[in-house]
Amino acid sequence: MSLVLPSELVVDRFLPTVRAMLATRLADRGLTQQEIAAELGVTQAAVSKYVAGESGGDDRFRDHPETVDTVERIADGLADGEMDGYDALAELLALIRTLEDRGPICELHEEEMPALRGLGCDLCVRGLDADVRAERDALANVRTAARTLASTPGMAALIPNVGTNIGMALPEARDETDVAAIPGRIYAMSGRIEIPANPEFGASKHVATAVLAALDTDPDVRGALNVATDDDVLAAAAELGYEPLEFDAAYEDRGEHLRERFGERGAVPRVAYHRGAFGIEPATFVFGTTAADAVELLGELFDQASGSR
């Protein structure tokens, strides 16, 4: 993995673009190239290139509305003497903080470090704290679980027609926005499993409902996935000591119904299923301490079921 600091992108991509923008706008306001060079702290030769449009730069900054507004404001201030270098620097630092908060600098950073994509990275804004770490870990765990599911031979046979999803809740999740899942669901196509996107929080109400019900019953159970109900898999679960729990598919408040059923069992089962209802495809939920743990158990059940077929 390449290790690139956001500050490198500020120096290499942002600063040259903004200097060029300021040079052209100061020239438009009547400053000489020598005066512009003194204001920007560069050589007159550099200003000549800026004004001639030979400096390159990045259009993401050049076309960014807030960047344009800031440059215009600084150019006006420097040209009429109402702003000095200290004031201009303060304006640019405030702009950089904005651009690092899911703005162009953040986009460039994800391009330079692809490993950051899908993590909802906001290190530049919040720093590395416990909440950020928990969010990052949940997203990474769901991504690993989805890849494991997709790479397990034969697993596509368990993907229901409506698709499946994998979810993992934050430790103190309150609603579906605290549960990471795959946007758009996971589908089987031509015998293989397709993962449409990297995980995001709030991406699946369906799997989040089951995960949150489990979490309310047992704080250690934070992961789950749904697959098609398969009798051989249910039998395999029973054989391995994971007695499946059946619940009613037709309940409108699925979350409350699951909480009641879990309460009757006295624990969150590793496997819970229903046989479907009108317009509802039969589904089975596999639970785990994490999303990856749930997928690992599903693989164990699938192997057991395959061996007895």
Beta strands, then each sheet from edge to edge (+ up, - down):
strand 1: 166-169
strand 2: 179-181
strand 3: 187-189
strand 4: 192-194
strand 5: 200-201
strand 6: 223-228
strand 7: 245-246
strand 8: 271-274
strand 9: 283-288
sheet 1: 5+ 2- 1+ 6- 9+ 8- 7-
sheet 2: 3+ 4-
end
